[in-house]
């Protein structure tokens, strides 16, 4: 059963916003909150056999010191992770989450998340990670891999997260993206908030019928749902609409071989994540 809001934190400057976003989502969904920190394989290696890499004549004491250094690095990484998780738990409690839990595991992030996927209701991730100060215009190195590998909704937080007051959903008229509309309509995550429907493409009778159907679905779910068809390039048009209408969060679907799916998992994904000034919810 998919019941847990799982937030991935790494100690970067985005981690606080991830905690805020995860606490908000857990309270809205009335779901348990779990914080997850992965210890990379580089941090969790057994003392290596370094005798062949130093050369003849190396003193045994130097080999022992290098092996001890590996072990110390591993222990420091574990302690750092413990402190990161403790701070996340504190922030969540301050936000009103009663019993946030924490989990630290060894191994790759994607591999761990794949194992945990069955129990995840919503995954919360930072737009960038620990290298954000180096690659300030690029999304986190793990984000695209996670988005490709996981089949759960992913809430991607910007550096500062505030509870959204208006959201927008990118809709392309396909049956698969209509599933995204149904998911939003049925979920308490955005209940009570205006949800703008934005379709990028030509204004045709068919497109308008599909958009009206999506709007009706949201309205029946209790949403105020302004619906718009706009011409233009997907990325720039959506970002401009977000700015013009003070949208706090954008929702994207990725279900089939549609323009929105290509926009999400193709090269435009990187550009969208790089340029978006608001959090993104990726519906898988």
Secondary structure, 3 states (H helix, E strand, C coil): CCCEEEEECCCCCCHHHHHHHHHHHHHHHCCEEEEEEEECHHHCCCCCCCHHHHCCCCCHHHHHHHHHHHHHHHHHHHHHHHHHHHHHHHHHHHCCCCCCEEEEEECCHHHHHHHHHHHEEEEEEECCCCCCCCCCCCCCCCHHHHHHHCCCCEEEECCCCCCCCEEEEECCCCHHHHHHHHHHHHCCCCCCCEEEEEEECCCCHHHHHHHHHHHHHHHHCCCCCCEEEECCCHHHHHHHHHHHCCCCEEEEECCCCCHHHHHHHCHHHHHHHHHCCCEEEEEC
